[in-house]
C-alpha cells in the first residue's frame, strides 16, 4: 500500500497475517503447512520465516507511523535493508564489473 496507495494490498497482508496466526502458529513456534486443502501442519519451520516473513510483516504494519521509512531503504531478496543514502554509485560500478 505504501508504494501503490491501493488498500487491496493492505487487506491481503492482513489476511495473510490472520492465516499464519490461525494455521501456522503452534504452542512453541510456527510451522509450514503440509497440505493446503487440509491445513495439516508440518513439523518444520523454514529458516527464513523470522528473518524475512516476519520482517516484511513488521514493515507492512508500521507503515506511516514513523517507526521505519520505506522510502529511505531498498531491500535485497533476503529482506536485508540497505539505506539509500549509503549507496555509492562508483563502488557499485566497480563491483558490477567484477
Backbone as CSV, one residue per row, in Angstrom:
resi,resn,N_x,N_y,N_z,CA_x,CA_y,CA_z,C_x,C_y,C_z
1,UNK,0.821,-1.191,0.000,0.000,0.000,0.000,0.860,1.248,0.000
2,UNK,2.008,1.186,0.649,2.885,2.354,0.738,3.222,2.910,-0.645
3,UNK,3.566,2.037,-1.569,4.023,2.499,-2.874,2.887,2.668,-3.871
4,UNK,1.849,1.873,-3.765,0.767,1.935,-4.746,-0.410,2.780,-4.277
5,UNK,-0.583,2.880,-2.962,-1.743,3.580,-2.429,-3.019,2.755,-2.488
6,UNK,-2.900,1.488,-2.885,-4.082,0.635,-3.032,-4.319,-0.179,-1.765
7,UNK,-5.482,0.021,-1.179,-5.832,-0.669,0.060,-5.932,-2.178,-0.119
8,UNK,-6.173,-2.629,-1.328,-6.290,-4.064,-1.581,-5.030,-4.802,-1.112
9,UNK,-3.863,-4.185,-1.222,-2.631,-4.837,-0.789,-2.537,-4.892,0.732
10,UNK,-2.972,-3.852,1.385,-3.010,-3.865,2.846,-3.961,-4.956,3.337
11,UNK,-5.106,-5.091,2.680,-6.069,-6.136,3.039,-5.470,-7.532,2.846
12,UNK,-4.706,-7.704,1.765,-4.073,-9.001,1.504,-3.049,-9.324,2.592
13,UNK,-2.258,-8.348,2.999,-1.255,-8.561,4.047,-1.940,-8.922,5.361
14,UNK,-3.010,-8.214,5.687,-3.735,-8.509,6.923,-4.332,-9.913,6.897
15,UNK,-4.860,-10.323,5.750,-5.412,-11.679,5.643,-4.302,-12.715,5.756
16,UNK,-3.175,-12.464,5.150,-2.022,-13.364,5.241,-1.592,-13.513,6.702
17,UNK,-1.546,-12.401,7.432,-1.186,-12.434,8.860,-2.201,-13.276,9.652
18,UNK,-3.481,-13.039,9.424,-4.512,-13.811,10.132,-4.379,-15.306,9.825
19,UNK,-4.120,-15.641,8.570,-3.983,-17.050,8.190,-2.750,-17.687,8.826
20,UNK,-1.649,-16.980,8.872,-0.453,-17.521,9.528,-0.731,-17.757,11.011
21,UNK,-1.368,-16.803,11.652,-1.679,-16.969,13.067,-2.676,-18.113,13.302
22,UNK,-3.601,-18.298,12.392,-4.614,-19.345,12.543,-4.073,-20.735,12.186
23,UNK,-3.334,-20.841,11.102,-2.958,-22.154,10.586,-1.505,-22.566,10.862
24,UNK,-0.622,-21.617,11.087,0.805,-21.947,11.210,1.344,-21.823,12.630
25,UNK,0.661,-21.136,13.481,1.157,-20.954,14.839,0.971,-22.239,15.645
26,UNK,1.984,-22.572,16.430,1.915,-23.720,17.320,2.102,-23.225,18.750
27,UNK,2.161,-24.132,19.692,2.373,-23.737,21.086,3.760,-23.152,21.325
28,UNK,4.726,-23.505,20.474,6.106,-23.072,20.710,6.711,-22.243,19.582
29,UNK,6.120,-22.261,18.406,6.726,-21.542,17.278,5.703,-21.416,16.150
30,UNK,6.178,-21.533,14.935,5.340,-21.541,13.737,5.756,-22.730,12.892
31,UNK,4.874,-23.171,12.020,5.187,-24.314,11.168,4.788,-24.010,9.732
32,UNK,5.222,-24.879,8.851,4.764,-24.849,7.465,3.489,-25.665,7.371
33,UNK,2.810,-25.506,6.266,1.599,-26.282,6.011,1.937,-27.394,5.030
34,UNK,1.563,-28.617,5.395,1.845,-29.787,4.558,0.887,-29.865,3.372
35,UNK,-0.384,-29.567,3.629,-1.415,-29.692,2.594,-2.401,-28.539,2.767
36,UNK,-2.491,-27.674,1.787,-3.377,-26.511,1.918,-4.852,-26.877,1.890
37,UNK,-5.172,-28.080,1.423,-6.578,-28.498,1.425,-7.029,-28.881,2.834
38,UNK,-6.147,-29.501,3.597,-6.500,-29.927,4.960,-5.924,-28.995,6.018
39,UNK,-4.986,-28.154,5.630,-4.250,-27.240,6.513,-3.452,-28.014,7.573
40,UNK,-3.087,-29.245,7.242,-2.248,-30.044,8.133,-0.864,-29.401,8.236
41,UNK,-0.387,-29.297,9.467,0.913,-28.674,9.711,2.044,-29.671,9.517
42,UNK,3.193,-29.149,9.093,4.433,-29.924,9.081,5.129,-29.700,10.412
43,UNK,6.022,-30.563,10.757,6.869,-30.348,11.928,8.148,-29.662,11.449
44,UNK,7.968,-28.463,10.935,9.078,-27.769,10.285,8.778,-26.278,10.203
45,UNK,9.760,-25.468,10.511,9.649,-24.022,10.327,10.806,-23.590,9.437
46,UNK,10.530,-22.991,8.295,11.614,-22.578,7.403,12.556,-21.585,8.084
47,UNK,13.819,-21.638,7.730,14.804,-20.755,8.356,14.549,-19.291,8.037
48,UNK,13.928,-19.022,6.914,13.688,-17.630,6.520,12.475,-17.010,7.200
49,UNK,11.708,-17.788,7.937,10.437,-17.294,8.455,10.593,-16.008,9.271
50,UNK,11.459,-16.030,10.278,11.629,-14.824,11.093,12.439,-13.762,10.368
51,UNK,13.486,-14.178,9.677,14.380,-13.222,9.024,13.714,-12.468,7.879
52,UNK,12.766,-13.097,7.217,12.140,-12.454,6.069,10.653,-12.211,6.263
53,UNK,9.894,-13.262,6.470,8.440,-13.122,6.546,8.018,-12.173,7.663
54,UNK,8.532,-12.400,8.861,8.143,-11.533,9.977,8.661,-10.101,9.802
55,UNK,9.820,-9.978,9.168,10.351,-8.637,8.906,9.423,-7.876,7.958
56,UNK,8.947,-8.550,6.917,8.029,-7.886,5.996,6.701,-7.552,6.673
57,UNK,6.237,-8.402,7.569,5.043,-8.058,8.338,5.291,-6.808,9.172
58,UNK,6.417,-6.769,9.871,6.751,-5.598,10.691,6.736,-4.337,9.831
59,UNK,7.406,-4.395,8.704,7.462,-3.222,7.831,6.079,-2.849,7.315
60,UNK,5.285,-3.840,6.979,3.939,-3.572,6.462,3.044,-2.926,7.512
61,UNK,3.139,-3.425,8.748,2.240,-2.923,9.782,2.736,-1.658,10.476
62,UNK,3.963,-1.245,10.197,4.453,0.002,10.790,4.509,1.137,9.770
63,UNK,3.971,0.891,8.592,3.950,1.943,7.569,3.217,3.174,8.100
64,UNK,3.815,4.297,7.867,3.132,5.537,8.176,3.125,5.950,9.634
65,UNK,3.714,5.176,10.529,3.710,5.578,11.930,5.052,6.158,12.368
66,UNK,5.973,6.297,11.419,7.258,6.921,11.729,8.323,5.986,12.260
67,UNK,7.988,4.708,12.491,8.986,3.773,13.010,10.022,3.405,11.956
68,UNK,9.605,3.357,10.704,10.510,2.957,9.630,10.028,3.615,8.349
69,UNK,10.908,4.318,7.670,10.527,4.991,6.428,10.999,4.155,5.245
70,UNK,10.073,3.501,4.567,10.408,2.643,3.437,11.091,3.402,2.307
71,UNK,10.818,4.684,2.192,11.418,5.471,1.117,12.925,5.632,1.286
72,UNK,13.440,5.387,2.474,14.874,5.551,2.733,15.688,4.292,2.473
73,UNK,15.036,3.177,2.157,15.728,1.891,2.052,15.375,1.150,0.777
74,UNK,16.256,0.257,0.410,15.992,-0.734,-0.620,16.316,-2.085,0.020
75,UNK,15.594,-3.118,-0.369,15.762,-4.432,0.249,16.252,-5.439,-0.787
76,UNK,17.140,-6.339,-0.342,17.535,-7.429,-1.231,16.515,-8.553,-1.102
77,UNK,16.742,-9.647,-1.809,15.758,-10.733,-1.827,15.627,-11.441,-0.484
78,UNK,16.613,-11.282,0.404,16.534,-11.880,1.740,15.997,-10.898,2.777
79,UNK,15.449,-9.785,2.311,14.830,-8.772,3.169,15.827,-8.006,4.027
80,UNK,17.069,-7.933,3.569,18.047,-7.114,4.279,17.924,-5.674,3.791
81,UNK,17.756,-4.719,4.714,17.607,-3.324,4.292,18.954,-2.666,4.019
82,UNK,18.985,-1.868,2.982,20.156,-1.057,2.664,19.698,0.386,2.548
83,UNK,20.322,1.241,3.330,19.947,2.658,3.335,20.373,3.297,2.013
84,UNK,19.447,3.923,1.337,19.729,4.528,0.038,20.809,5.598,0.132
85,UNK,20.830,6.333,1.219,21.816,7.406,1.349,23.239,6.874,1.466
86,UNK,23.394,5.582,1.767,24.720,4.972,1.877,25.191,4.377,0.552
87,UNK,24.365,4.439,-0.467,24.682,3.835,-1.749,25.759,4.651,-2.451
88,UNK,26.802,3.980,-2.874,27.918,4.613,-3.577,27.890,4.144,-5.029
89,UNK,27.474,5.029,-5.944,27.322,4.648,-7.354,28.643,4.207,-7.973
90,UNK,29.738,4.846,-7.617,31.035,4.475,-8.181,31.457,3.080,-7.716
91,UNK,31.252,2.779,-6.445,31.589,1.444,-5.937,30.708,0.378,-6.598
92,UNK,29.454,0.708,-6.824,28.544,-0.230,-7.476,29.015,-0.538,-8.902
93,UNK,29.512,0.464,-9.618,30.022,0.230,-10.962,31.205,-0.722,-10.930
94,UNK,32.106,-0.548,-9.986,33.279,-1.415,-9.853,32.861,-2.834,-9.526
95,UNK,31.944,-2.983,-8.580,31.506,-4.322,-8.183,30.740,-5.017,-9.300
96,UNK,30.004,-4.252,-10.077,29.241,-4.824,-11.182,30.187,-5.405,-12.230
97,UNK,31.308,-4.748,-12.441,32.264,-5.187,-13.456,33.124,-6.355,-13.000
98,UNK,33.154,-6.650,-11.694,33.985,-7.746,-11.178,33.456,-9.087,-11.573
